[in-house]
Amino acid sequence: MNQSVAPTSSKVVIMANQKSVLAAFLLTFFFGPLGLLYASIMGGIIMIVISAIVAFFTLGFGLIITFPICIIWSIVAVNSFNAEQLKLAKEV
């Protein structure tokens, strides 16, 4: 028996762990610096300490400033994380 095998092409699918920008936004919107822990652990710890100090000295009104900072930081951190994961996946 003489069988001919046709050449086949294969696709390579790159799977990279990514974080959700929407989840990062919602977590920091509702939980402030605690939600930032999803995107950046060190950033979350830093902002928890800063927010606690600011809230203490401004009777909580300073959180109007720190919560938006947390939201922006979270979105930037998740985008940076996702870009880094994609870059690493392409190198493999």
Biopython code that builds the backbone (N, CA, C, O; Angstrom):
import numpy as np
from Bio.PDB.StructureBuilder import StructureBuilder

atoms = [
    (1, "MET", "N", (0.834, -1.173, 0.000)),
    (1, "MET", "CA", (0.000, 0.000, 0.000)),
    (1, "MET", "C", (0.876, 1.232, 0.000)),
    (1, "MET", "O", (1.782, 1.386, 0.819)),
    (2, "ASN", "N", (0.589, 2.060, -0.900)),
    (2, "ASN", "CA", (1.346, 3.293, -1.025)),
    (2, "ASN", "C", (0.399, 4.456, -0.700)),
    (2, "ASN", "O", (-0.491, 4.786, -1.484)),
    (3, "GLN", "N", (0.609, 5.062, 0.464)),
    (3, "GLN", "CA", (-0.247, 6.165, 0.861)),
    (3, "GLN", "C", (0.561, 7.456, 0.834)),
    (3, "GLN", "O", (1.705, 7.517, 1.286)),
    (4, "SER", "N", (-0.058, 8.448, 0.307)),
    (4, "SER", "CA", (0.582, 9.760, 0.241)),
    (4, "SER", "C", (0.003, 10.641, 1.346)),
    (4, "SER", "O", (-1.212, 10.713, 1.531)),
    (5, "VAL", "N", (0.872, 11.292, 2.057)),
    (5, "VAL", "CA", (0.433, 12.177, 3.139)),
    (5, "VAL", "C", (0.576, 13.609, 2.665)),
    (5, "VAL", "O", (1.657, 14.045, 2.270)),
    (6, "ALA", "N", (-0.523, 14.327, 2.710)),
    (6, "ALA", "CA", (-0.504, 15.728, 2.287)),
    (6, "ALA", "C", (0.082, 16.581, 3.411)),
    (6, "ALA", "O", (-0.199, 16.343, 4.586)),
    (7, "PRO", "N", (0.889, 17.568, 3.053)),
    (7, "PRO", "CA", (1.449, 18.445, 4.087)),
    (7, "PRO", "C", (0.334, 19.244, 4.769)),
    (7, "PRO", "O", (-0.606, 19.714, 4.127)),
    (8, "THR", "N", (0.465, 19.374, 6.021)),
    (8, "THR", "CA", (-0.532, 20.134, 6.778)),
    (8, "THR", "C", (0.135, 21.344, 7.415)),
    (8, "THR", "O", (1.324, 21.339, 7.735)),
    (9, "SER", "N", (-0.657, 22.352, 7.582)),
    (9, "SER", "CA", (-0.137, 23.529, 8.272)),
    (9, "SER", "C", (-0.755, 23.577, 9.658)),
    (9, "SER", "O", (-1.883, 23.131, 9.868)),
    (10, "SER", "N", (-0.019, 24.111, 10.574)),
    (10, "SER", "CA", (-0.542, 24.193, 11.942)),
    (10, "SER", "C", (-0.459, 25.631, 12.428)),
    (10, "SER", "O", (0.453, 26.384, 12.085)),
    (11, "LYS", "N", (-1.430, 25.975, 13.225)),
    (11, "LYS", "CA", (-1.450, 27.304, 13.815)),
    (11, "LYS", "C", (-0.940, 27.212, 15.241)),
    (11, "LYS", "O", (-1.226, 26.260, 15.966)),
    (12, "VAL", "N", (-0.193, 28.204, 15.617)),
    (12, "VAL", "CA", (0.279, 28.284, 16.988)),
    (12, "VAL", "C", (-0.578, 29.322, 17.700)),
    (12, "VAL", "O", (-0.657, 30.477, 17.283)),
    (13, "VAL", "N", (-1.205, 28.896, 18.762)),
    (13, "VAL", "CA", (-2.039, 29.798, 19.544)),
    (13, "VAL", "C", (-1.280, 30.167, 20.802)),
    (13, "VAL", "O", (-0.856, 29.300, 21.565)),
    (14, "ILE", "N", (-1.117, 31.451, 21.006)),
    (14, "ILE", "CA", (-0.386, 31.938, 22.172)),
    (14, "ILE", "C", (-1.397, 32.267, 23.260)),
    (14, "ILE", "O", (-2.271, 33.115, 23.079)),
    (15, "MET", "N", (-1.267, 31.590, 24.379)),
    (15, "MET", "CA", (-2.153, 31.840, 25.514)),
    (15, "MET", "C", (-1.340, 32.556, 26.593)),
    (15, "MET", "O", (-0.331, 32.042, 27.078)),
    (16, "ALA", "N", (-1.790, 33.719, 26.947)),
    (16, "ALA", "CA", (-1.103, 34.472, 27.989)),
    (16, "ALA", "C", (-2.118, 34.837, 29.068)),
    (16, "ALA", "O", (-3.257, 35.197, 28.769)),
    (17, "ASN", "N", (-1.699, 34.741, 30.305)),
    (17, "ASN", "CA", (-2.561, 35.152, 31.405)),
    (17, "ASN", "C", (-2.698, 36.661, 31.383)),
    (17, "ASN", "O", (-1.705, 37.387, 31.437)),
    (18, "GLN", "N", (-3.914, 37.122, 31.304)),
    (18, "GLN", "CA", (-4.142, 38.557, 31.298)),
    (18, "GLN", "C", (-5.133, 38.924, 32.385)),
    (18, "GLN", "O", (-5.959, 38.111, 32.802)),
    (19, "LYS", "N", (-5.034, 40.154, 32.829)),
    (19, "LYS", "CA", (-5.960, 40.672, 33.822)),
    (19, "LYS", "C", (-6.986, 41.554, 33.123)),
    (19, "LYS", "O", (-6.698, 42.161, 32.091)),
    (20, "SER", "N", (-8.162, 41.617, 33.685)),
    (20, "SER", "CA", (-9.246, 42.387, 33.095)),
    (20, "SER", "C", (-9.176, 43.851, 33.524)),
    (20, "SER", "O", (-9.109, 44.155, 34.715)),
    (21, "VAL", "N", (-9.193, 44.747, 32.548)),
    (21, "VAL", "CA", (-9.200, 46.181, 32.837)),
    (21, "VAL", "C", (-10.515, 46.574, 33.502)),
    (21, "VAL", "O", (-10.531, 47.410, 34.406)),
    (22, "LEU", "N", (-11.614, 45.974, 33.058)),
    (22, "LEU", "CA", (-12.916, 46.273, 33.651)),
    (22, "LEU", "C", (-12.953, 45.851, 35.118)),
    (22, "LEU", "O", (-13.447, 46.594, 35.965)),
    (23, "ALA", "N", (-12.435, 44.670, 35.419)),
    (23, "ALA", "CA", (-12.394, 44.212, 36.808)),
    (23, "ALA", "C", (-11.531, 45.131, 37.651)),
    (23, "ALA", "O", (-11.885, 45.451, 38.786)),
    (24, "ALA", "N", (-10.396, 45.559, 37.104)),
    (24, "ALA", "CA", (-9.517, 46.476, 37.835)),
    (24, "ALA", "C", (-10.232, 47.793, 38.126)),
    (24, "ALA", "O", (-10.150, 48.323, 39.234)),
    (25, "PHE", "N", (-10.935, 48.315, 37.117)),
    (25, "PHE", "CA", (-11.667, 49.569, 37.303)),
    (25, "PHE", "C", (-12.749, 49.417, 38.368)),
    (25, "PHE", "O", (-12.847, 50.236, 39.281)),
    (26, "LEU", "N", (-13.555, 48.373, 38.247)),
    (26, "LEU", "CA", (-14.660, 48.195, 39.189)),
    (26, "LEU", "C", (-14.173, 47.959, 40.617)),
    (26, "LEU", "O", (-14.740, 48.499, 41.567)),
    (27, "LEU", "N", (-13.130, 47.159, 40.765)),
    (27, "LEU", "CA", (-12.606, 46.899, 42.102)),
    (27, "LEU", "C", (-12.074, 48.169, 42.759)),
    (27, "LEU", "O", (-12.333, 48.414, 43.937)),
    (28, "THR", "N", (-11.337, 48.972, 42.008)),
    (28, "THR", "CA", (-10.807, 50.197, 42.608)),
    (28, "THR", "C", (-11.888, 51.257, 42.757)),
    (28, "THR", "O", (-11.809, 52.089, 43.661)),
    (29, "PHE", "N", (-12.888, 51.248, 41.896)),
    (29, "PHE", "CA", (-13.981, 52.210, 42.035)),
    (29, "PHE", "C", (-14.746, 51.970, 43.337)),
    (29, "PHE", "O", (-15.075, 52.910, 44.061)),
    (30, "PHE", "N", (-15.022, 50.700, 43.619)),
    (30, "PHE", "CA", (-15.813, 50.393, 44.803)),
    (30, "PHE", "C", (-14.984, 50.241, 46.086)),
    (30, "PHE", "O", (-15.466, 50.556, 47.174)),
    (31, "PHE", "N", (-13.750, 49.764, 45.963)),
    (31, "PHE", "CA", (-12.957, 49.464, 47.150)),
    (31, "PHE", "C", (-11.689, 50.293, 47.290)),
    (31, "PHE", "O", (-10.941, 50.117, 48.252)),
    (32, "GLY", "N", (-11.436, 51.191, 46.350)),
    (32, "GLY", "CA", (-10.277, 52.078, 46.457)),
    (32, "GLY", "C", (-8.969, 51.310, 46.450)),
    (32, "GLY", "O", (-8.741, 50.465, 45.584)),
    (33, "PRO", "N", (-8.109, 51.604, 47.418)),
    (33, "PRO", "CA", (-6.788, 50.966, 47.432)),
    (33, "PRO", "C", (-6.852, 49.449, 47.635)),
    (33, "PRO", "O", (-5.938, 48.739, 47.215)),
    (34, "LEU", "N", (-7.899, 48.945, 48.262)),
    (34, "LEU", "CA", (-8.026, 47.486, 48.380)),
    (34, "LEU", "C", (-8.237, 46.851, 47.012)),
    (34, "LEU", "O", (-7.720, 45.766, 46.750)),
    (35, "GLY", "N", (-8.985, 47.508, 46.142)),
    (35, "GLY", "CA", (-9.187, 47.017, 44.787)),
    (35, "GLY", "C", (-7.926, 47.100, 43.944)),
    (35, "GLY", "O", (-7.750, 46.335, 42.996)),
    (36, "LEU", "N", (-7.054, 48.030, 44.293)),
    (36, "LEU", "CA", (-5.785, 48.173, 43.578)),
    (36, "LEU", "C", (-4.896, 46.947, 43.778)),
    (36, "LEU", "O", (-4.002, 46.694, 42.970)),
    (37, "LEU", "N", (-5.131, 46.195, 44.833)),
    (37, "LEU", "CA", (-4.349, 44.979, 45.075)),
    (37, "LEU", "C", (-4.491, 43.977, 43.929)),
    (37, "LEU", "O", (-3.582, 43.179, 43.699)),
    (38, "TYR", "N", (-5.610, 44.004, 43.209)),
    (38, "TYR", "CA", (-5.801, 43.118, 42.044)),
    (38, "TYR", "C", (-4.781, 43.428, 40.952)),
    (38, "TYR", "O", (-4.227, 42.521, 40.331)),
    (39, "ALA", "N", (-4.543, 44.705, 40.726)),
    (39, "ALA", "CA", (-3.661, 45.113, 39.636)),
    (39, "ALA", "C", (-2.197, 45.143, 40.050)),
    (39, "ALA", "O", (-1.319, 44.736, 39.289)),
    (40, "SER", "N", (-1.939, 45.626, 41.256)),
    (40, "SER", "CA", (-0.566, 45.795, 41.704)),
    (40, "SER", "C", (-0.521, 45.647, 43.227)),
    (40, "SER", "O", (-1.050, 46.485, 43.957)),
    (41, "ILE", "N", (0.104, 44.594, 43.685)),
    (41, "ILE", "CA", (0.146, 44.348, 45.121)),
    (41, "ILE", "C", (0.918, 45.457, 45.830)),
    (41, "ILE", "O", (0.452, 45.995, 46.835)),
    (42, "MET", "N", (2.088, 45.797, 45.314)),
    (42, "MET", "CA", (2.883, 46.848, 45.944)),
    (42, "MET", "C", (2.155, 48.192, 45.866)),
    (42, "MET", "O", (2.157, 48.955, 46.832)),
    (43, "GLY", "N", (1.537, 48.480, 44.730)),
    (43, "GLY", "CA", (0.769, 49.714, 44.586)),
    (43, "GLY", "C", (-0.390, 49.770, 45.561)),
    (43, "GLY", "O", (-0.684, 50.826, 46.123)),
    (44, "GLY", "N", (-1.055, 48.631, 45.766)),
    (44, "GLY", "CA", (-2.156, 48.567, 46.709)),
    (44, "GLY", "C", (-1.705, 48.836, 48.132)),
    (44, "GLY", "O", (-2.358, 49.573, 48.871)),
    (45, "ILE", "N", (-0.587, 48.237, 48.512)),
    (45, "ILE", "CA", (-0.059, 48.448, 49.867)),
    (45, "ILE", "C", (0.330, 49.908, 50.069)),
    (45, "ILE", "O", (0.026, 50.504, 51.103)),
    (46, "ILE", "N", (1.000, 50.475, 49.077)),
    (46, "ILE", "CA", (1.412, 51.885, 49.175)),
    (46, "ILE", "C", (0.193, 52.792, 49.311)),
    (46, "ILE", "O", (0.170, 53.688, 50.155)),
    (47, "MET", "N", (-0.817, 52.557, 48.477)),
    (47, "MET", "CA", (-1.996, 53.429, 48.512)),
    (47, "MET", "C", (-2.863, 53.200, 49.748)),
    (47, "MET", "O", (-3.551, 54.122, 50.186)),
    (48, "ILE", "N", (-2.850, 52.005, 50.316)),
    (48, "ILE", "CA", (-3.566, 51.781, 51.571)),
    (48, "ILE", "C", (-2.953, 52.638, 52.667)),
    (48, "ILE", "O", (-3.666, 53.289, 53.430)),
    (49, "VAL", "N", (-1.624, 52.633, 52.741)),
    (49, "VAL", "CA", (-0.936, 53.431, 53.764)),
    (49, "VAL", "C", (-1.176, 54.921, 53.525)),
    (49, "VAL", "O", (-1.514, 55.654, 54.454)),
    (50, "ILE", "N", (-1.000, 55.366, 52.285)),
    (50, "ILE", "CA", (-1.191, 56.794, 51.975)),
    (50, "ILE", "C", (-2.636, 57.210, 52.227)),
    (50, "ILE", "O", (-2.884, 58.272, 52.798)),
    (51, "SER", "N", (-3.592, 56.383, 51.806)),
    (51, "SER", "CA", (-5.003, 56.718, 51.999)),
    (51, "SER", "C", (-5.364, 56.776, 53.478)),
    (51, "SER", "O", (-6.143, 57.635, 53.892)),
    (52, "ALA", "N", (-4.807, 55.874, 54.276)),
    (52, "ALA", "CA", (-5.077, 55.892, 55.715)),
    (52, "ALA", "C", (-4.553, 57.174, 56.354)),
    (52, "ALA", "O", (-5.224, 57.783, 57.187)),
    (53, "ILE", "N", (-3.357, 57.572, 55.960)),
    (53, "ILE", "CA", (-2.770, 58.806, 56.508)),
    (53, "ILE", "C", (-3.577, 60.022, 56.063)),
    (53, "ILE", "O", (-3.907, 60.888, 56.873)),
    (54, "VAL", "N", (-3.888, 60.079, 54.782)),
    (54, "VAL", "CA", (-4.656, 61.216, 54.251)),
    (54, "VAL", "C", (-6.040, 61.264, 54.888)),
    (54, "VAL", "O", (-6.512, 62.339, 55.257)),
    (55, "ALA", "N", (-6.697, 60.112, 55.021)),
    (55, "ALA", "CA", (-8.035, 60.078, 55.616)),
    (55, "ALA", "C", (-7.999, 60.526, 57.071)),
    (55, "ALA", "O", (-8.917, 61.201, 57.536)),
    (56, "PHE", "N", (-6.961, 60.160, 57.782)),
    (56, "PHE", "CA", (-6.843, 60.546, 59.191)),
    (56, "PHE", "C", (-6.725, 62.059, 59.336)),
    (56, "PHE", "O", (-7.413, 62.666, 60.157)),
    (57, "PHE", "N", (-5.857, 62.659, 58.542)),
    (57, "PHE", "CA", (-5.605, 64.088, 58.692)),
    (57, "PHE", "C", (-6.671, 64.977, 58.049)),
    (57, "PHE", "O", (-6.758, 66.162, 58.372)),
    (58, "THR", "N", (-7.476, 64.426, 57.148)),
    (58, "THR", "CA", (-8.508, 65.247, 56.491)),
    (58, "THR", "C", (-9.916, 64.802, 56.869)),
    (58, "THR", "O", (-10.891, 65.218, 56.244)),
    (59, "LEU", "N", (-10.021, 63.958, 57.891)),
    (59, "LEU", "CA", (-11.308, 63.421, 58.335)),
    (59, "LEU", "C", (-12.056, 62.695, 57.212)),
    (59, "LEU", "O", (-13.286, 62.714, 57.167)),
    (60, "GLY", "N", (-11.324, 62.070, 56.325)),
    (60, "GLY", "CA", (-11.905, 61.272, 55.252)),
    (60, "GLY", "C", (-12.110, 62.001, 53.941)),
    (60, "GLY", "O", (-12.326, 61.367, 52.908)),
    (61, "PHE", "N", (-12.048, 63.325, 53.965)),
    (61, "PHE", "CA", (-12.295, 64.081, 52.741)),
    (61, "PHE", "C", (-11.168, 63.933, 51.721)),
    (61, "PHE", "O", (-11.392, 64.142, 50.529)),
    (62, "GLY", "N", (-9.993, 63.587, 52.154)),
    (62, "GLY", "CA", (-8.865, 63.396, 51.247)),
    (62, "GLY", "C", (-9.014, 62.185, 50.353)),
    (62, "GLY", "O", (-8.313, 62.055, 49.350)),
    (63, "LEU", "N", (-9.938, 61.286, 50.718)),
    (63, "LEU", "CA", (-10.162, 60.105, 49.888)),
    (63, "LEU", "C", (-10.751, 60.476, 48.535)),
    (63, "LEU", "O", (-10.690, 59.691, 47.589)),
    (64, "ILE", "N", (-11.323, 61.677, 48.444)),
    (64, "ILE", "CA", (-11.817, 62.174, 47.158)),
    (64, "ILE", "C", (-10.663, 62.288, 46.164)),
    (64, "ILE", "O", (-10.865, 62.174, 44.956)),
    (65, "ILE", "N", (-9.475, 62.511, 46.668)),
    (65, "ILE", "CA", (-8.275, 62.612, 45.820)),
    (65, "ILE", "C", (-7.621, 61.242, 45.629)),
    (65, "ILE", "O", (-7.201, 60.912, 44.520)),
    (66, "THR", "N", (-7.530, 60.446, 46.691)),
    (66, "THR", "CA", (-6.785, 59.185, 46.590)),
    (66, "THR", "C", (-7.524, 58.104, 45.801)),
    (66, "THR", "O", (-6.877, 57.286, 45.146)),
    (67, "PHE", "N", (-8.856, 58.074, 45.842)),
    (67, "PHE", "CA", (-9.587, 57.047, 45.098)),
    (67, "PHE", "C", (-9.390, 57.179, 43.585)),
    (67, "PHE", "O", (-9.117, 56.171, 42.934)),
    (68, "PRO", "N", (-9.516, 58.374, 42.994)),
    (68, "PRO", "CA", (-9.232, 58.478, 41.550)),
    (68, "PRO", "C", (-7.795, 58.117, 41.197)),
    (68, "PRO", "O", (-7.538, 57.545, 40.137)),
    (69, "ILE", "N", (-6.856, 58.448, 42.083)),
    (69, "ILE", "CA", (-5.455, 58.064, 41.839)),
    (69, "ILE", "C", (-5.346, 56.543, 41.791)),
    (69, "ILE", "O", (-4.645, 55.996, 40.939)),
    (70, "CYS", "N", (-6.036, 55.860, 42.701)),
    (70, "CYS", "CA", (-6.039, 54.394, 42.712)),
    (70, "CYS", "C", (-6.631, 53.828, 41.431)),
    (70, "CYS", "O", (-6.115, 52.852, 40.889)),
    (71, "ILE", "N", (-7.706, 54.429, 40.945)),
    (71, "ILE", "CA", (-8.356, 53.943, 39.721)),
    (71, "ILE", "C", (-7.409, 54.066, 38.536)),
    (71, "ILE", "O", (-7.253, 53.125, 37.758)),
    (72, "ILE", "N", (-6.780, 55.226, 38.401)),
    (72, "ILE", "CA", (-5.846, 55.445, 37.292)),
    (72, "ILE", "C", (-4.660, 54.487, 37.398)),
    (72, "ILE", "O", (-4.265, 53.869, 36.410)),
    (73, "TRP", "N", (-4.098, 54.368, 38.600)),
    (73, "TRP", "CA", (-2.959, 53.482, 38.829)),
    (73, "TRP", "C", (-3.335, 52.046, 38.461)),
    (73, "TRP", "O", (-2.538, 51.337, 37.847)),
    (74, "SER", "N", (-4.526, 51.619, 38.829)),
    (74, "SER", "CA", (-4.968, 50.263, 38.561)),
    (74, "SER", "C", (-5.060, 49.986, 37.062)),
    (74, "SER", "O", (-4.590, 48.951, 36.591)),
    (75, "ILE", "N", (-5.659, 50.901, 36.321)),
    (75, "ILE", "CA", (-5.811, 50.707, 34.876)),
    (75, "ILE", "C", (-4.448, 50.690, 34.189)),
    (75, "ILE", "O", (-4.206, 49.859, 33.314)),
    (76, "VAL", "N", (-3.568, 51.589, 34.575)),
    (76, "VAL", "CA", (-2.216, 51.624, 33.987)),
    (76, "VAL", "C", (-1.458, 50.347, 34.332)),
    (76, "VAL", "O", (-0.770, 49.787, 33.478)),
    (77, "ALA", "N", (-1.574, 49.883, 35.567)),
    (77, "ALA", "CA", (-0.860, 48.672, 35.983)),
    (77, "ALA", "C", (-1.354, 47.441, 35.231)),
    (77, "ALA", "O", (-0.546, 46.604, 34.827)),
    (78, "VAL", "N", (-2.658, 47.315, 35.036)),
    (78, "VAL", "CA", (-3.203, 46.165, 34.314)),
    (78, "VAL", "C", (-2.788, 46.213, 32.848)),
    (78, "VAL", "O", (-2.410, 45.188, 32.281)),
    (79, "ASN", "N", (-2.854, 47.386, 32.230)),
    (79, "ASN", "CA", (-2.412, 47.497, 30.831)),
    (79, "ASN", "C", (-0.935, 47.155, 30.699)),
    (79, "ASN", "O", (-0.541, 46.482, 29.746)),
    (80, "SER", "N", (-0.126, 47.602, 31.629)),
    (80, "SER", "CA", (1.306, 47.289, 31.611)),
    (80, "SER", "C", (1.534, 45.792, 31.805)),
    (80, "SER", "O", (2.361, 45.195, 31.117)),
    (81, "PHE", "N", (0.810, 45.190, 32.732)),
    (81, "PHE", "CA", (0.928, 43.752, 32.975)),
    (81, "PHE", "C", (0.550, 42.959, 31.727)),
    (81, "PHE", "O", (1.262, 42.035, 31.334)),
    (82, "ASN", "N", (-0.568, 43.321, 31.109)),
    (82, "ASN", "CA", (-1.019, 42.609, 29.908)),
    (82, "ASN", "C", (-0.034, 42.753, 28.758)),
    (82, "ASN", "O", (0.215, 41.793, 28.029)),
    (83, "ALA", "N", (0.528, 43.944, 28.591)),
    (83, "ALA", "CA", (1.518, 44.156, 27.524)),
    (83, "ALA", "C", (2.763, 43.310, 27.778)),
    (83, "ALA", "O", (3.324, 42.737, 26.844)),
    (84, "GLU", "N", (3.191, 43.230, 29.015)),
    (84, "GLU", "CA", (4.368, 42.429, 29.367)),
    (84, "GLU", "C", (4.102, 40.945, 29.135)),
    (84, "GLU", "O", (4.971, 40.233, 28.633)),
    (85, "GLN", "N", (2.907, 40.472, 29.494)),
    (85, "GLN", "CA", (2.559, 39.069, 29.271)),
    (85, "GLN", "C", (2.528, 38.735, 27.779)),
    (85, "GLN", "O", (2.992, 37.671, 27.368)),
    (86, "LEU", "N", (1.985, 39.639, 26.976)),
    (86, "LEU", "CA", (1.941, 39.414, 25.534)),
    (86, "LEU", "C", (3.342, 39.403, 24.936)),
    (86, "LEU", "O", (3.639, 38.600, 24.051)),
    (87, "LYS", "N", (4.190, 40.284, 25.416)),
    (87, "LYS", "CA", (5.576, 40.338, 24.938)),
    (87, "LYS", "C", (6.309, 39.043, 25.286)),
    (87, "LYS", "O", (7.044, 38.504, 24.458)),
    (88, "LEU", "N", (6.112, 38.544, 26.507)),
    (88, "LEU", "CA", (6.762, 37.293, 26.904)),
    (88, "LEU", "C", (6.230, 36.106, 26.111)),
    (88, "LEU", "O", (6.985, 35.198, 25.764)),
    (89, "ALA", "N", (4.934, 36.114, 25.826)),
    (89, "ALA", "CA", (4.341, 35.020, 25.069)),
    (89, "ALA", "C", (4.862, 34.989, 23.634)),
    (89, "ALA", "O", (5.023, 33.912, 23.058)),
    (90, "LYS", "N", (5.124, 36.140, 23.061)),
    (90, "LYS", "CA", (5.628, 36.187, 21.690)),
    (90, "LYS", "C", (7.079, 35.733, 21.591)),
    (90, "LYS", "O", (7.519, 35.284, 20.533)),
    (91, "GLU", "N", (7.823, 35.849, 22.687)),
    (91, "GLU", "CA", (9.222, 35.430, 22.678)),
    (91, "GLU", "C", (9.358, 33.923, 22.688)),
    (91, "GLU", "O", (10.385, 33.388, 22.269)),
    (92, "VAL", "N", (8.332, 33.232, 23.163)),
    (92, "VAL", "CA", (8.417, 31.769, 23.297)),
    (92, "VAL", "C", (8.245, 31.102, 21.981)),
    (92, "VAL", "O", (8.288, 29.874, 21.900)),
]
sb = StructureBuilder()
sb.init_structure("model")
sb.init_model(0)
sb.init_chain("A")
sb.init_seg("    ")
for serial, (resi, resn, name, xyz) in enumerate(atoms, 1):
    if name == "N":
        sb.init_residue(resn, " ", resi, " ")
    sb.init_atom(name, np.array(xyz, "f"), 0.0, 1.0, " ", f" {name:<3s}", serial, name[0])
structure = sb.get_structure()
